[in-house]
Amino acid sequence: MSEVHLARRARLRERCAAAGSEAVLVSRPANVRYLTGRAVPGAVLLLGADGRDTLLSPPGAVPGAEPPGATGGLHCLALSGHVWGRAADPAAAAAELAAEAGAGVLAVEEHDLTVARHRALAAAAPRLRLADLDRAVEQQRLVKDAEELAALRIAAEITDHALGELLESILVGRTERHLALELERRLTDHGAEGPAFPTCVATGGNSGLAGHRPTDRRVAEGDFLTVCLGAVYRGYRCRIGRTFVVGPAPADWQVELYELVFAAQRAGREALVPGAEYRRVDRAARHRLAAAGYGETLEPYTGRGVGLEIGEDPQLSPAAMGKLDACVPVTVEPGVHLPGRGGVRIDDTLVVRPQADGGPELLTITTKELLAL
């Protein structure tokens, strides 16, 4: 993968040079990993004016400096005052290096920097002008390559396995918290690095709360059971959400609500074609739920990008600007939440594909049938 990361950094360097930035400082962890292939806590990446790419980390994060050839062209420094004589903050040390190499303009990720860190950069290299890199790396991350998509497929397969095994177990009487912990254990048992986000298990009236965190409420017959989880594999994250009914058969109102959300989710999935506007995909799913009177209860988006992060670009929302490209993985995740009564979520991770290639590729394949468990 080192050649892939070299190419990614070269693309970013060219883009920033065209905008007048002689050096680039990348501080957002997911962006650092995307450009280097390394997940070093607290590390920042400097694309220097001298053509050197340097990964700087806090003391102890990298056990000694490594030669460039060992890390795909990166010079990895484990910062410590007596060795390098630089600021303890890797970002401030990177600004010093950029200035010493002759850079006059340093592009930084202003959306990732705190005010205090921005001031530290200015203090470390007062003659260096700071420019906003904006979300250039996030935009570069939108379209995934074959290796990234392969990791996402495995993450989705792990997630499907974990959820499928849970559904085969006895659920009545167990707590939401216990079920969430079991799901996360099953993810790691199947090879995940961990959960992609905090696992949600919501039962009964709790399923009517968006963003519910598991409690000690026990599963009872007649409950809606909503589960949202995802695995991390090689840094890449997916998401699945399913709603079931506990007991011999669902009530009429549960069937009606489920069928409505299922229709909305299917409409959103079918709208995932290259060239489709983000907001039109959102509208495809949102319109059905709003027309049924649930418009005021809906979340601000019906889908999000996934990859090294859950909820990365693009955002599928009413005001989102932009159009989908092929090989962009996204979620389609509409839901209706009725506080105190119950709710339905159906979330899938898919990859945008042209219709000539069969349309969107569904990565999370657990059944969307309303099962009575």
URDAWO-V681460 format. One record per run of one state. SS is the DSSP state (H for helix, E for strand, C for the rest). FROM is the first residue (numbers start at 1). TO is the last residue. If there is no record, write none. Layout:
SS/FROM/TO
SS/FROM/TO
//
This chain:
C/1/1
H/2/18
C/19/22
E/23/26
C/27/28
H/29/36
C/37/43
E/44/47
C/48/52
E/53/57
C/58/65
E/66/66
C/67/67
H/68/71
C/72/73
E/74/78
C/79/80
H/81/84
C/85/89
H/90/100
C/101/104
E/105/108
C/109/114
H/115/124
C/125/128
E/129/132
C/133/135
H/136/141
C/142/145
H/146/167
C/168/174
E/175/175
H/176/189
C/190/193
E/194/195
C/196/199
E/200/203
H/204/208
C/209/217
E/218/218
C/219/223
E/224/229
C/230/230
E/231/233
C/234/235
E/236/237
C/238/239
E/240/245
C/246/251
H/252/270
C/271/276
E/277/277
H/278/297
C/298/300
E/301/306
C/307/309
E/310/317
C/318/322
E/323/323
C/324/328
E/329/332
C/333/334
E/335/338
C/339/341
E/342/345
C/346/346
E/347/351
C/352/354
H/355/357
C/358/360
E/361/362
C/363/371
E/372/372
C/373/373
//
